[in-house]
């Protein structure tokens, strides 16, 4: 299970969030975050790109029912419908369309973070 955590690398520990001019945009580290699985977010993005559960399932190496289940779990966690299932081709709800660019950005950020973890460390210990 993957959790998403908001991290600001430019965080100045000497200032409190209320001292910053951008405090309205700065996440409060004490505010509880909803757990959000990256695999669910990835599934949502692929479904949005494909507009079809079967094609999304093929790309994700899952069954269409597995893709549908992941979307339902994500919708349940967010408390909102993301995909309109009333049409033959899947369409995003207004909430889904609003969340999609954030989901894409979240996945890109996670990929960069994992790539840095997988790369050789730039730090050296000299004794």
N, C-alpha and C positions, 0 to 999 in steps of 0.2 A: 504494500500500500504506500502510495506516495503522498506526501503532504506538501502544500505550497506555503511558503513563508515569505513575507515581504521583507526585503533587506535593502537598505539604502547605503551604498558604499561611501557616500559623501557625508554621512552622519557625523556631526561634531558633538562628541560626548560632553563637551563643556557647556553646551547650551541646552536648555530644556526646550521641548517642542513649542511652548508658548513664546519663547524668545525669538523664534525664527520668523522671518517675513513670509515664508511659504508654509506656515503651520497648517493652513487649511488643506494643503495637498500632501502633507507629511503624515504617513500612517502612525498612529499611536501604538507603540510597541506593547503597551499594556492591554490594548483592546483585544478581546478574544477573536480569533479568526475561525471561520468555518473550515473544517477539513475538506480538502478538494483533491481528488485523485487525478493525477496527470493522464492516466490512461482513459479516463472518462472524458476529459477535456479534448484529448487527441481524437477520440471517437466522434465527438460532436463536430470538430473541425472537418474531419474527413466526410462525415455525412453531409455537412453544409456544402462541401466542394462537389460531391458526387450527386446529390439530390436523389439518391437511391440506396436503400439498405443493402441490396445484393452487391452492388459495386463497392460500397464502403466495406462490406464484409470481406470481399476479395482482397482489397488493399490492406486490410488489418489482419488477415488470416484468421477470421472468425466466421461463425455462422451468422446469417441475417438475424436470427432470434437473439444471438449474443450481442449483436450491435444494438438491437432494439432494447434489450435489457439494460445495457450500459447507458443509453440515452435516458431511459426511465429513471435509473438510479441518480443520474446527474440532475435531472429535472426535480426529483424528489429532494435532493440536497439543497437545491436553489429555491425550491418552493414555487417554481414557475415553469410553464411549458416553454420549450425551446423550439420544438418541431411541430408543425401542423400535419397531422396524419390523416386529415380528411380527404386529401387529394391523392391521386395515383403516384405522382412524383412528389417526393417530400419537399416541403417548403419551410422556411424558418418563420417562426412567429415574430412579431415586433421585438419581443424580448430576446429571442435568438439572434436576430439581426443586430441588436444593440450589443450583445455579449460577444459576438463572433470576433471582432477585431481585438478585443481584450484576450480572448482565448488564444488567438494566433500569436499575440505578443507574449503571453505567458509561456506557451510552448517554446518559442524562440529563446526566451530568457532561460528557461530550464535547460534547453540544449546547450546554450553557451556555458552555463554553470557546470553541467556534467562534463563538457569538453575540457574545461579548466581543471576539473578534478582528475580527469584521465591523462592530462598532459604532465610532463615532468615538472616537478616543483621548481620555481625560479629562486627559491630560497636556498642558501647554503649556510651550513654551520662551519665556522672557521675557529679552530682552537689553537 
